[in-house]
Amino acid sequence: MQVTETKTEGLKHGFKVVVPAETIASKVTDKIKSIGENATIPGFRKGKAPESFLRQRYEKAVMSEVLDELIQSETNKTLSERSLRPAMRPKIEIVSFDAGKDLEFTLDVEVVPEIVPVDFGTLSLDKLIAEISDDEVEKALQRLAAGRTSSEPVKEKRAAKKGDITVIDFVGSIDGVEFQGGKGDNYYLELGSGSFIPGFEDQLIGKKAGEKVDVKVPFPADYHAKDLAGKDAVFAVTVKELREKKDAEINDDFAKLFGKKSVDELRDMIRLELSREYEGVSMSNLKRVLLDALAEAHSFPVPEGMLDLEFDAIWKQVQNAKEKNQLDEDDAGKTDDELREEYRAIAERRVRLGLLLAEIGMKNKISVTDADVNRAIMMEARQFPGQEKAVFDFYNKHPEMLERIRAPLFEEKVIDFILKGVKLNEVKVSPEELYKAEAADVKKSAKKAKKPAAKKTAKAKEDAPAKETKSDKETKEKKPAKKTAKKKTDK
């Protein structure tokens, strides 16, 4: 084999590779013989079919297979002998080949740059630690009790007021004709809750138990039931009972509702939960600070192909937001050229961080095990009560989607490894200061980079670094919908 380097421009390398005709012919012959020895061919005893017959039947397919194998093996050999790690799939183009002649192909590849991670011991980061006061625990306990409110009948004879709960029967009609879904018995309606269409609850304020009233209200023009939208309705309402909210009494019986024997045990549980919550916020903040420090400490070049892929993905989101008039305020008044410059800087930061974390993980033999992935899938499945099997089935049918689980798990493992080596300064703060710092970090990380990527690493709009691997393919099959809304978080 003859290899000639034709181009060296930064991270881009080009080669011309020539594979001798003799090598190709030898491999084709070996494969033809192997077929003849193992194939059962009608009209011939096993292993006795003449080579000329075998070549006539199989040579074209065998030749194609041999060429693919040679191109792959010679490409790998060319790169490994020069210690070049491809950042993306190499571009290969056959220049010339005819039966009985040499194979000549070109190999163009962009490689991963040399990455020398900073000495983690030189990094000094502040970790915010929120101290939990007794007052904070009491406030949380009160909030817990507020979520367990019940109601009791109003003892005195008085009119209904906002905040009361009325127990009502009602029948709705339009032009004297009852409509579907307009009837209810023993319905508990909190006045002022906005549960019913506008104006309904207001007309029950001032009424007493036992009264009957015709509630006249128009259905909103955008009401979901098109046959009712915009029409005037009359609801014949009977106020059967008037009730008022009763706050839960905080005592040992209340604690037992949460599996605790006493209020003191319940307070301990609340303190532990607050501690876990604050630690999560603290670590999220620390992660962003670490990524900032890593981005600031490294300035190696990034492969242009990876940068283009990352930028294209970001730009697609920007264009989609633009079409829906959902651009950030900072972006709304900018030209496409200005946005391209800023978002390309964001893409460069992501790619650089992704390569850096991958390098650190590789050098320190950090990996994500199947057990790690299974635990993550189990945690995800728990977010879909009653549909856990559907989640597992989804990943079984689409194993390629597992990369979306592996990537963040790998990132977390690498970051945890780095944090063990950096100097951490614990800074005591109040819970308010902790959340204020988190909000400031989220807002800061959501801003666009103000410098072009060519000058210096810019701040990412989102801190999630780009992966070194190809992006996952989208699948049309969706996972089951969650039954409960999940609080939106920032990564």
Secondary structure as UniProt FT lines:
FT   STRAND          2..9
FT   TURN            10..11
FT   STRAND          12..19
FT   HELIX           21..38
FT   TURN            42..43
FT   TURN            46..47
FT   HELIX           51..81
FT   TURN            82..83
FT   STRAND          91..96
FT   TURN            99..100
FT   STRAND          103..111
FT   HELIX           120..122
FT   STRAND          124..130
FT   HELIX           134..146
FT   TURN            147..148
FT   STRAND          150..153
FT   TURN            162..163
FT   STRAND          165..174
FT   TURN            175..176
FT   STRAND          177..190
FT   TURN            191..192
FT   TURN            198..200
FT   HELIX           201..204
FT   TURN            205..206
FT   TURN            209..210
FT   STRAND          212..218
FT   TURN            221..222
FT   TURN            226..230
FT   STRAND          232..246
FT   HELIX           252..256
FT   TURN            257..259
FT   HELIX           263..297
FT   HELIX           304..323
FT   TURN            324..325
FT   HELIX           329..332
FT   HELIX           336..363
FT   TURN            364..365
FT   HELIX           370..381
FT   TURN            382..383
FT   TURN            385..386
FT   HELIX           388..397
FT   HELIX           399..402
FT   HELIX           403..419
FT   TURN            420..421
FT   STRAND          423..429
FT   HELIX           431..445
FT   TURN            453..455
//
